[in-house]
Amino acid sequence: MSTPSLSPLAITVVVTLTVAMPTAQQPAAKPMLIRASRLLDVRAGVYRSAQGLWIEDGRIRQVGAFDVVRAAAPKDIVVLDLGRAVAMPGLIDCHTHLLDAMDPAGSSTDDLILTLARESPAKRALRGAAMAREILEAGFTSVRNVGHSGIDGDVALRDAIRSGWLPGPRIVAA
C-alpha cells in the first residue's frame, strides 16, 4: 500500500482535483482514500479529527473516521495522506464572469464594452476554458456565471465541462 504525503496546503484543491477533474475522455481513476488530519463538517459546524474520504468513480463514496473508512475500502486502495491539511467541501462562487477580461483595478463599463466588442467569440471561449480550470483548481466546484459571455458562451462552456471536454466547475449560466 502506497502512502504519499503532502505538505499542509489547501485540501480543497486536492479533493477538487481528485473528484472533479476526471473527464469523459480519460479512463476512470483508481479508487483513492484520502487521509486528512481534520475535516470541516459543515452540517454540524465542527472539525472532525483523523478523517478518511473514499473516492471512487469521481464521487465521494464514504466519509468518516479514517480507520472505519479504511476497513470498508478495497484492501489495495491508494492512500493519499494529506498530513496536517484540513479537508473541506468545494466552494461555490455566486457571481463569476468566466468569459470576460475583467480588470481587477476596476475599469469603466465603456472599457469593458469595447473589450467585448473587439474580442472574437473564440478568444472569449478559450479564456473561459482557462478561467474555468483556474477557478476549479482554487477549490470552487460550482459557480453562477452572470455574464456577459456573448450569445450562449457560458452555456457552451457549461456543456463542454459536463461532456468532459475540459475541467471546470459546475456552471449555472445566467
Sine and cosine of phi, psi and omega as CSV:
sin_phi,cos_phi,sin_psi,cos_psi,sin_omega,cos_omega
0.00,0.00,0.78,-0.63,-0.02,-1.00
-1.00,-0.04,0.69,-0.73,0.04,-1.00
-0.73,-0.69,0.97,0.26,0.06,-1.00
-0.90,0.44,0.40,-0.92,-0.03,-1.00
-0.82,-0.57,0.58,-0.82,0.06,-1.00
-0.91,-0.42,0.49,-0.87,0.13,-0.99
-0.94,0.33,0.35,-0.94,-0.01,-1.00
-0.88,0.47,0.93,-0.38,0.08,-1.00
-0.60,-0.80,0.08,-1.00,-0.10,-1.00
-0.88,0.47,0.93,-0.36,-0.02,-1.00
-0.90,0.44,-0.47,0.88,0.02,-1.00
-0.78,0.62,-0.69,0.72,-0.02,-1.00
-0.90,0.45,-0.70,0.72,-0.03,-1.00
-0.90,0.43,-0.74,0.67,-0.01,-1.00
-0.91,0.41,-0.66,0.76,0.03,-1.00
-0.86,0.52,-0.75,0.66,-0.02,-1.00
-0.91,0.42,-0.59,0.81,-0.02,-1.00
-0.95,0.32,-0.66,0.75,-0.10,-1.00
-1.00,0.01,-0.69,0.73,-0.17,-0.99
-1.00,-0.08,-0.36,0.93,-0.12,-0.99
-0.98,0.21,-0.45,0.89,-0.01,-1.00
-0.84,0.55,0.69,-0.72,-0.01,-1.00
-0.90,-0.43,0.21,-0.98,-0.03,-1.00
-0.90,0.44,-0.39,0.92,-0.05,-1.00
-1.00,0.08,-0.13,0.99,-0.02,-1.00
-0.97,-0.24,0.52,-0.85,0.11,-0.99
-0.90,0.43,0.43,-0.90,0.00,-1.00
-0.86,0.52,0.71,-0.71,0.01,-1.00
-0.94,0.33,0.46,-0.89,0.06,-1.00
-0.91,0.42,0.51,-0.86,0.09,-1.00
-0.84,0.54,0.52,-0.86,-0.04,-1.00
-0.66,-0.75,0.58,-0.81,0.10,-1.00
-0.90,-0.43,0.87,-0.49,0.00,-1.00
-0.99,-0.15,0.77,-0.63,0.05,-1.00
-0.97,-0.25,0.84,-0.54,0.03,-1.00
-0.85,-0.53,0.68,-0.74,0.01,-1.00
-0.91,0.41,-0.52,0.85,0.06,-1.00
-0.59,-0.81,0.50,-0.87,0.04,-1.00
-0.73,-0.68,0.73,-0.68,0.04,-1.00
-0.99,0.14,0.91,-0.41,0.07,-1.00
-1.00,-0.04,0.98,-0.18,-0.10,-0.99
-0.96,0.29,-0.42,0.91,0.04,-1.00
-0.93,0.36,-0.68,0.73,-0.02,-1.00
-1.00,0.01,-0.28,0.96,-0.02,-1.00
0.95,0.30,0.54,0.84,-0.01,-1.00
-0.68,-0.73,0.32,-0.95,0.16,-0.99
-1.00,-0.05,0.68,-0.73,0.05,-1.00
-0.94,-0.35,0.68,-0.74,-0.05,-1.00
-1.00,0.00,0.42,-0.91,0.11,-0.99
0.76,0.65,0.88,0.47,-0.09,-1.00
-0.97,-0.24,0.43,-0.90,0.07,-1.00
-0.80,-0.59,0.59,-0.80,0.08,-1.00
-0.83,-0.56,0.91,-0.42,0.02,-1.00
-1.00,-0.05,0.88,-0.48,-0.03,-1.00
-0.91,-0.41,0.78,-0.63,-0.01,-1.00
-0.56,-0.83,0.69,-0.72,0.00,-1.00
0.81,0.58,0.62,0.78,0.06,-1.00
0.96,0.27,0.20,0.98,-0.03,-1.00
-0.78,-0.63,0.50,-0.87,0.11,-0.99
-0.98,0.20,0.90,-0.43,-0.06,-1.00
-1.00,0.03,-0.62,0.79,-0.02,-1.00
-0.45,-0.89,0.61,-0.80,0.08,-1.00
-0.74,-0.67,0.66,-0.75,0.05,-1.00
0.20,-0.98,-0.26,-0.97,0.04,-1.00
-0.82,0.58,0.71,-0.70,-0.11,-0.99
-0.81,0.58,-0.72,0.70,-0.04,-1.00
-0.88,0.47,-0.61,0.79,0.00,-1.00
-0.93,0.36,-0.72,0.69,0.00,-1.00
-0.91,0.41,-0.65,0.76,0.01,-1.00
-0.87,0.49,-0.65,0.76,-0.01,-1.00
-0.92,0.40,-0.52,0.85,-0.02,-1.00
-1.00,0.09,-0.37,0.93,-0.07,-1.00
-0.98,0.19,0.33,-0.95,0.07,-1.00
-0.85,0.53,0.56,-0.83,-0.06,-1.00
-0.88,0.47,-0.52,0.86,-0.06,-1.00
-0.99,-0.11,0.27,0.96,-0.04,-1.00
-0.90,0.43,0.61,-0.80,0.06,-1.00
-0.97,0.25,0.74,-0.67,0.01,-1.00
-0.95,-0.31,0.81,-0.59,0.07,-1.00
-0.95,-0.32,0.93,-0.37,-0.03,-1.00
-1.00,-0.05,0.88,-0.47,-0.05,-1.00
-1.00,-0.02,0.18,0.98,0.03,-1.00
0.88,0.48,-0.80,-0.60,-0.06,-1.00
-1.00,-0.02,0.11,0.99,-0.04,-1.00
-0.91,0.41,0.46,-0.89,0.01,-1.00
-0.98,-0.22,0.78,-0.63,0.06,-1.00
-1.00,0.04,0.61,-0.79,0.04,-1.00
-0.51,-0.86,0.35,-0.94,0.01,-1.00
-0.91,0.42,0.32,-0.95,0.08,-1.00
-0.88,0.47,0.49,-0.87,-0.02,-1.00
-1.00,0.00,0.33,-0.95,0.03,-1.00
-0.82,-0.57,0.77,-0.64,0.08,-1.00
-0.94,-0.35,0.88,-0.47,-0.08,-1.00
-1.00,-0.02,0.10,0.99,0.00,-1.00
-0.49,-0.87,1.00,0.01,0.02,-1.00
-0.85,-0.53,0.35,-0.94,0.10,-1.00
-0.75,-0.67,0.95,0.30,-0.14,-0.99
-0.90,0.43,-0.48,0.88,-0.08,-1.00
-0.98,-0.22,0.13,0.99,-0.05,-1.00
-0.96,-0.27,0.48,-0.88,0.10,-0.99
-1.00,-0.07,0.98,0.22,-0.04,-1.00
-0.98,0.19,0.73,-0.68,0.03,-1.00
-1.00,0.07,0.89,-0.46,-0.01,-1.00
-0.87,0.50,-0.40,0.92,0.01,-1.00
-0.97,0.24,-0.19,0.98,0.04,-1.00
1.00,0.06,0.94,0.35,0.02,-1.00
-0.97,0.26,0.21,-0.98,-0.04,-1.00
-0.96,0.27,0.31,-0.95,0.04,-1.00
-0.87,0.49,-0.60,0.80,0.02,-1.00
-0.88,0.48,-0.66,0.75,0.03,-1.00
-0.89,0.46,-0.66,0.75,-0.01,-1.00
-0.91,0.43,-0.69,0.73,0.01,-1.00
-0.89,0.45,-0.67,0.74,0.06,-1.00
-0.88,0.48,-0.70,0.71,0.01,-1.00
-0.87,0.49,-0.72,0.69,0.00,-1.00
-0.89,0.46,-0.61,0.80,0.00,-1.00
-0.94,0.34,-0.52,0.85,-0.05,-1.00
-0.99,0.12,-0.41,0.91,-0.07,-1.00
-1.00,0.03,0.63,-0.77,0.04,-1.00
-0.97,0.26,0.42,-0.91,0.09,-1.00
-0.85,0.53,-0.55,0.83,0.00,-1.00
-0.90,0.44,-0.68,0.73,0.00,-1.00
-0.90,0.43,-0.67,0.75,0.01,-1.00
-0.92,0.39,-0.57,0.82,0.05,-1.00
-0.91,0.42,-0.67,0.74,0.03,-1.00
-0.91,0.41,-0.64,0.77,0.06,-1.00
-0.88,0.47,-0.68,0.73,0.02,-1.00
-0.86,0.51,-0.66,0.75,0.03,-1.00
-0.89,0.45,-0.69,0.72,0.01,-1.00
-0.91,0.41,-0.68,0.73,-0.03,-1.00
-0.94,0.35,-0.55,0.84,0.04,-1.00
-0.89,0.45,-0.70,0.72,0.03,-1.00
-0.91,0.42,-0.68,0.74,-0.02,-1.00
-0.88,0.48,-0.70,0.72,-0.03,-1.00
-0.94,0.34,-0.55,0.83,0.08,-1.00
-0.90,0.43,-0.70,0.71,0.00,-1.00
-0.91,0.41,-0.35,0.94,0.06,-1.00
-0.99,0.10,-0.03,1.00,0.07,-1.00
0.97,-0.24,0.03,1.00,0.02,-1.00
-1.00,-0.01,0.90,-0.43,-0.04,-1.00
-0.99,-0.15,-0.19,0.98,0.06,-1.00
-0.60,-0.80,0.63,-0.78,0.06,-1.00
-0.63,-0.77,0.40,-0.92,0.19,-0.98
-0.92,-0.39,0.92,-0.38,-0.01,-1.00
-1.00,0.03,0.88,-0.47,-0.12,-0.99
-0.99,-0.15,0.02,1.00,0.15,-0.99
0.90,-0.44,-0.14,-0.99,-0.35,0.94
-1.00,0.01,0.82,-0.58,-0.11,-0.99
-0.88,-0.47,0.23,0.97,-0.09,-1.00
0.99,0.14,-0.11,-0.99,-0.04,-1.00
-0.95,0.30,0.94,-0.33,0.09,-1.00
0.88,0.48,0.35,0.94,0.03,-1.00
-0.89,0.46,-0.68,0.73,0.00,-1.00
-0.94,0.34,-0.52,0.86,0.06,-1.00
-0.92,0.38,-0.67,0.74,0.04,-1.00
-0.90,0.44,-0.65,0.76,0.04,-1.00
-0.90,0.44,-0.71,0.70,0.04,-1.00
-0.84,0.54,-0.72,0.69,-0.02,-1.00
-0.91,0.40,-0.60,0.80,0.04,-1.00
-0.91,0.42,-0.64,0.77,0.04,-1.00
-0.92,0.40,-0.71,0.71,0.02,-1.00
-0.87,0.49,-0.57,0.82,-0.02,-1.00
-0.98,0.19,-0.14,0.99,0.01,-1.00
0.99,0.10,0.26,0.97,0.01,-1.00
-0.95,0.31,-0.50,0.87,-0.02,-1.00
-0.42,-0.91,0.40,-0.92,0.00,-1.00
-0.98,0.19,0.54,-0.84,0.05,-1.00
0.06,-1.00,0.13,-0.99,0.00,-1.00
-0.98,0.18,0.18,-0.98,0.19,-0.98
-0.91,0.41,0.71,-0.71,-0.04,-1.00
-0.89,-0.46,0.80,-0.61,0.22,-0.97
-0.98,-0.19,0.93,-0.37,-0.07,-1.00
-1.00,0.02,0.78,-0.63,0.00,-1.00
-0.99,0.17,0.00,0.00,0.00,0.00
